[in-house]
Amino acid sequence: MTKKKAEWPRRLRSYEWFGGTGKNAIMHRSWMKNQGLPADTFDGRPIIGICNTWSELTPCNAHLRDLAERVKRGVYEAGGFPVEFPVFSTGESTLRPTAMMFRNLAAMDVEEAIRGNPVDGVVLLGGCDKTTPSLMMGAASVDIPAICVSGGPMLNGKWRGKDVGSGTAIWQFSEMVKSGEMSLAEFMDAEQGMARSAGSCMTMGTASTMASMAEALGMTLSGNAAIPAVDARRRVISQLTGRRIVEMVKEDLKPSDILTKEAFENAIRINGMIGGSTNAVLHLLALAGRVGVELTLDDWDRLGRDVPTIVNLQPSGKYLMEEFYYAGGLPVVIKAAAEAGLIHKDIVTVAGTSVWEGVKDVVNYNDDVIRPADKALANPGGIAVLRGNLAPKGAVLKPSAASPDLMRHRGRAVVFESIEDYHARINRDDLDIDETCIMVLKYCGPKGYPGMAEVGNMGLPPKVLKKGITDMIRISDARMSGTAYGTVILHVAPEAADGGPLALVENGDMIDVDIPARKLHLDVSDAELERRRAAWVSPVKPLTGGYGGLYIKTVMQADSGADLDFLVGARGSVVERDSH
């Protein structure tokens, strides 16, 4: 199913700034010409914005200026005029309190930068976790032709002859240090080989997941997600993307044509097949809200139930993104999904052709990296959405990263009232906890810890680790890194800071977890919960000034994607704004 192409040539959006002989047009053109532009630059050709999240404070994206130059080559080759501009870069590894708090701010920056400037189409250059969704959210709200190109993953980490995954190795090694299996000196030595090239995490963390989601949604050229950052083919696809956006402008192929309900359903299925990050739930819910597509947690659960996880990558499996790319990358997964009848094959992508057309001829070169369904890493995979009196609006868990023996479990709650409380008590010998307990962390949701920090995958106490136990059930209203693993129940909604039942859990309460039945139950009577609620006072002191104050007042809960409520839905015609 392809969209009918618009008439070409025609007057473009940028004409409102640069066309004609009036005072304003001359003023706009003359100022731009101080950069040494020939007069015929403004002859009606497409003006292409390159929306760049490059920043040396965002290590995953620190190489994007080079890719921007490759995009420019493609734009020039196709007869367009490229203009690069910076937008807010949400660096996962350095930004405090958490990059997720600023995803919505970055999306606002992207939206207004595109809306307010004379561009006919945009190339969205991202990579690090939140940069990809923020770019798509902002561009979708404006709805002019847009296409993504990712920075790509780092080369495999290497340490003492072994592959180590960025992020995943941190969680593994830090637990090994606490259990006495690894010395601090060895941990420090391993640091040197974890991130040895440009690019984002080379596990199936959130960065690689969201690159895959962009491709699964149809917002990138086929094959974009997995090409390593330093592979020459990353530059090639950037140049081809520059060529393609010019044609998209001519065809008037916009995000609203691509980001349909069917496209989101495809992405959810693909997320299950790759063992993608739980963070994708938040980002796709928020993106869907920007384009007016009704997408819910129930869609995530329904569409993930019969999907096998076939990509054998850390943190769920064995390999890293290099092997995934060499095996054929995401197109192989999409082809397998299409052949199994799991996705909509005929919807349009930014290539102007159907999903199936982009993948029908690809080959799987390593069936241990991308497995056949009958040898799946986990079946079902997907995302499990749990509900019950502890999470009336839902909570999520990634089955492919969880322990099978914990899928049904009843345990005594060990409660941490804040992340500071957790850090203060977790290593104490007198902590009353064993491997049968369930760890509960409060006040780390969108409002409680502004932005939902990635602290949900709490490290286990040393007294448990020293027994050889490597997993326990953990429950919180926080997020966890896409590089993390374990039986971790996240995004509990409503969050504790919003008065959700999680705030009422006390030490010693019994909690029943039944993941196959999708149940999360606090075994406390309704009357007792009401008594606790009457006495409850939130310990959270909300931010009041600046963006932080705006965020706290308007952020929605995790089950709605944690976007700001006033940014959701139709944003009005971009042309109306242009004419003023």
ChimeraX attribute file (.defattr): number of C-alpha atoms within 10 A of each C-alpha:
attribute: neighborCount
match mode: 1-to-1
recipient: residues
	/A:1	12
	/A:2	15
	/A:3	16
	/A:4	10
	/A:5	14
	/A:6	13
	/A:7	10
	/A:8	11
	/A:9	10
	/A:10	10
	/A:11	13
	/A:12	20
	/A:13	23
	/A:14	20
	/A:15	20
	/A:16	16
	/A:17	19
	/A:18	22
	/A:19	19
	/A:20	13
	/A:21	9
	/A:22	9
	/A:23	8
	/A:24	14
	/A:25	15
	/A:26	15
	/A:27	14
	/A:28	14
	/A:29	17
	/A:30	14
	/A:31	9
	/A:32	14
	/A:33	13
	/A:34	8
	/A:35	8
	/A:36	7
	/A:37	12
	/A:38	8
	/A:39	10
	/A:40	8
	/A:41	17
	/A:42	19
	/A:43	11
	/A:44	18
	/A:45	22
	/A:46	28
	/A:47	26
	/A:48	28
	/A:49	25
	/A:50	28
	/A:51	25
	/A:52	24
	/A:53	29
	/A:54	30
	/A:55	19
	/A:56	13
	/A:57	15
	/A:58	21
	/A:59	20
	/A:60	30
	/A:61	28
	/A:62	19
	/A:63	21
	/A:64	25
	/A:65	16
	/A:66	13
	/A:67	23
	/A:68	27
	/A:69	18
	/A:70	20
	/A:71	30
	/A:72	26
	/A:73	20
	/A:74	25
	/A:75	29
	/A:76	16
	/A:77	15
	/A:78	18
	/A:79	15
	/A:80	24
	/A:81	22
	/A:82	25
	/A:83	16
	/A:84	16
	/A:85	14
	/A:86	15
	/A:87	21
	/A:88	21
	/A:89	29
	/A:90	31
	/A:91	27
	/A:92	22
	/A:93	14
	/A:94	12
	/A:95	15
	/A:96	15
	/A:97	13
	/A:98	19
	/A:99	25
	/A:100	29
	/A:101	27
	/A:102	25
	/A:103	27
	/A:104	26
	/A:105	21
	/A:106	25
	/A:107	27
	/A:108	22
	/A:109	19
	/A:110	27
	/A:111	22
	/A:112	16
	/A:113	20
	/A:114	25
	/A:115	21
	/A:116	12
	/A:117	13
	/A:118	21
	/A:119	24
	/A:120	26
	/A:121	31
	/A:122	26
	/A:123	30
	/A:124	27
	/A:125	26
	/A:126	31
	/A:127	36
	/A:128	32
	/A:129	30
	/A:130	26
	/A:131	33
	/A:132	31
	/A:133	28
	/A:134	30
	/A:135	32
	/A:136	26
	/A:137	31
	/A:138	25
	/A:139	31
	/A:140	26
	/A:141	30
	/A:142	27
	/A:143	24
	/A:144	23
	/A:145	27
	/A:146	30
	/A:147	31
	/A:148	28
	/A:149	30
	/A:150	34
	/A:151	35
	/A:152	31
	/A:153	31
	/A:154	28
	/A:155	27
	/A:156	25
	/A:157	23
	/A:158	18
	/A:159	15
	/A:160	9
	/A:161	6
	/A:162	9
	/A:163	17
	/A:164	25
	/A:165	30
	/A:166	28
	/A:167	21
	/A:168	23
	/A:169	22
	/A:170	18
	/A:171	17
	/A:172	16
	/A:173	19
	/A:174	17
	/A:175	20
	/A:176	20
	/A:177	17
	/A:178	20
	/A:179	21
	/A:180	13
	/A:181	13
	/A:182	14
	/A:183	15
	/A:184	15
	/A:185	9
	/A:186	12
	/A:187	16
	/A:188	10
	/A:189	13
	/A:190	18
	/A:191	16
	/A:192	12
	/A:193	18
	/A:194	24
	/A:195	22
	/A:196	14
	/A:197	18
	/A:198	20
	/A:199	25
	/A:200	29
	/A:201	30
	/A:202	33
	/A:203	34
	/A:204	33
	/A:205	29
	/A:206	28
	/A:207	36
	/A:208	30
	/A:209	26
	/A:210	30
	/A:211	29
	/A:212	28
	/A:213	30
	/A:214	24
	/A:215	29
	/A:216	29
	/A:217	27
	/A:218	30
	/A:219	27
	/A:220	26
	/A:221	23
	/A:222	21
	/A:223	20
	/A:224	27
	/A:225	31
	/A:226	29
	/A:227	27
	/A:228	28
	/A:229	27
	/A:230	17
	/A:231	14
	/A:232	10
	/A:233	13
	/A:234	23
	/A:235	20
	/A:236	15
	/A:237	23
	/A:238	28
	/A:239	23
	/A:240	21
	/A:241	28
	/A:242	30
	/A:243	21
	/A:244	22
	/A:245	32
	/A:246	30
	/A:247	23
	/A:248	24
	/A:249	26
	/A:250	21
	/A:251	18
	/A:252	23
	/A:253	28
	/A:254	22
	/A:255	24
	/A:256	17
	/A:257	16
	/A:258	21
	/A:259	23
	/A:260	20
	/A:261	16
	/A:262	17
	/A:263	22
	/A:264	26
	/A:265	22
	/A:266	25
	/A:267	26
	/A:268	28
	/A:269	28
	/A:270	32
	/A:271	27
	/A:272	31
	/A:273	32
	/A:274	27
	/A:275	31
	/A:276	35
	/A:277	28
	/A:278	27
	/A:279	25
	/A:280	24
	/A:281	22
	/A:282	21
	/A:283	27
	/A:284	26
	/A:285	23
	/A:286	27
	/A:287	27
	/A:288	23
	/A:289	24
	/A:290	24
	/A:291	22
	/A:292	17
	/A:293	18
	/A:294	12
	/A:295	19
	/A:296	17
	/A:297	23
	/A:298	14
	/A:299	14
	/A:300	25
	/A:301	18
	/A:302	18
	/A:303	22
	/A:304	25
	/A:305	18
	/A:306	15
	/A:307	26
	/A:308	27
	/A:309	33
	/A:310	28
	/A:311	31
	/A:312	26
	/A:313	26
	/A:314	26
	/A:315	26
	/A:316	26
	/A:317	19
	/A:318	16
	/A:319	23
	/A:320	27
	/A:321	29
	/A:322	20
	/A:323	22
	/A:324	28
	/A:325	21
	/A:326	15
	/A:327	18
	/A:328	20
	/A:329	27
	/A:330	29
	/A:331	27
	/A:332	22
	/A:333	24
	/A:334	28
	/A:335	24
	/A:336	23
	/A:337	21
	/A:338	19
	/A:339	13
	/A:340	11
	/A:341	10
	/A:342	18
	/A:343	26
	/A:344	16
	/A:345	22
	/A:346	15
	/A:347	24
	/A:348	25
	/A:349	31
	/A:350	28
	/A:351	22
	/A:352	23
	/A:353	16
	/A:354	19
	/A:355	29
	/A:356	20
	/A:357	17
	/A:358	20
	/A:359	20
	/A:360	15
	/A:361	10
	/A:362	16
	/A:363	13
	/A:364	20
	/A:365	16
	/A:366	13
	/A:367	13
	/A:368	20
	/A:369	25
	/A:370	29
	/A:371	20
	/A:372	17
	/A:373	18
	/A:374	9
	/A:375	14
	/A:376	19
	/A:377	27
	/A:378	24
	/A:379	20
	/A:380	19
	/A:381	26
	/A:382	32
	/A:383	29
	/A:384	29
	/A:385	30
	/A:386	28
	/A:387	22
	/A:388	16
	/A:389	17
	/A:390	27
	/A:391	24
	/A:392	16
	/A:393	21
	/A:394	24
	/A:395	27
	/A:396	30
	/A:397	23
	/A:398	24
	/A:399	26
	/A:400	27
	/A:401	23
	/A:402	20
	/A:403	16
	/A:404	12
	/A:405	9
	/A:406	17
	/A:407	17
	/A:408	14
	/A:409	15
	/A:410	19
	/A:411	19
	/A:412	19
	/A:413	24
	/A:414	22
	/A:415	20
	/A:416	22
	/A:417	18
	/A:418	18
	/A:419	18
	/A:420	9
	/A:421	13
	/A:422	18
	/A:423	13
	/A:424	11
	/A:425	13
	/A:426	19
	/A:427	15
	/A:428	12
	/A:429	11
	/A:430	9
	/A:431	12
	/A:432	11
	/A:433	18
	/A:434	19
	/A:435	18
	/A:436	15
	/A:437	20
	/A:438	26
	/A:439	27
	/A:440	25
	/A:441	30
	/A:442	28
	/A:443	28
	/A:444	28
	/A:445	30
	/A:446	31
	/A:447	27
	/A:448	24
	/A:449	22
	/A:450	23
	/A:451	26
	/A:452	26
	/A:453	23
	/A:454	21
	/A:455	18
	/A:456	27
	/A:457	25
	/A:458	23
	/A:459	22
	/A:460	23
	/A:461	21
	/A:462	20
	/A:463	20
	/A:464	18
	/A:465	21
	/A:466	15
	/A:467	11
	/A:468	11
	/A:469	15
	/A:470	17
	/A:471	19
	/A:472	24
	/A:473	26
	/A:474	22
	/A:475	28
	/A:476	29
	/A:477	35
	/A:478	28
	/A:479	27
	/A:480	24
	/A:481	22
	/A:482	27
	/A:483	26
	/A:484	26
	/A:485	23
	/A:486	22
	/A:487	22
	/A:488	25
	/A:489	29
	/A:490	29
	/A:491	32
	/A:492	32
	/A:493	28
	/A:494	25
	/A:495	27
	/A:496	27
	/A:497	24
	/A:498	18
	/A:499	16
	/A:500	21
	/A:501	22
	/A:502	25
	/A:503	23
	/A:504	20
	/A:505	25
	/A:506	17
	/A:507	14
	/A:508	14
	/A:509	15
	/A:510	19
	/A:511	19
	/A:512	18
	/A:513	24
	/A:514	16
	/A:515	21
	/A:516	14
	/A:517	13
	/A:518	20
	/A:519	21
	/A:520	24
	/A:521	19
	/A:522	23
	/A:523	14
	/A:524	16
	/A:525	9
	/A:526	11
	/A:527	9
	/A:528	11
	/A:529	15
	/A:530	13
	/A:531	12
	/A:532	16
	/A:533	15
	/A:534	9
	/A:535	9
	/A:536	12
	/A:537	11
	/A:538	13
	/A:539	12
	/A:540	15
	/A:541	9
	/A:542	17
	/A:543	15
	/A:544	12
	/A:545	10
	/A:546	8
	/A:547	13
	/A:548	17
	/A:549	12
	/A:550	13
	/A:551	26
	/A:552	20
	/A:553	15
	/A:554	15
	/A:555	22
	/A:556	19
	/A:557	23
	/A:558	30
	/A:559	21
	/A:560	23
	/A:561	25
	/A:562	25
	/A:563	28
	/A:564	20
	/A:565	15
	/A:566	10
	/A:567	19
	/A:568	17
	/A:569	15
	/A:570	13
	/A:571	15
	/A:572	11
	/A:573	12
	/A:574	16
	/A:575	12
	/A:576	8
	/A:577	10
	/A:578	16
	/A:579	9
	/A:580	6
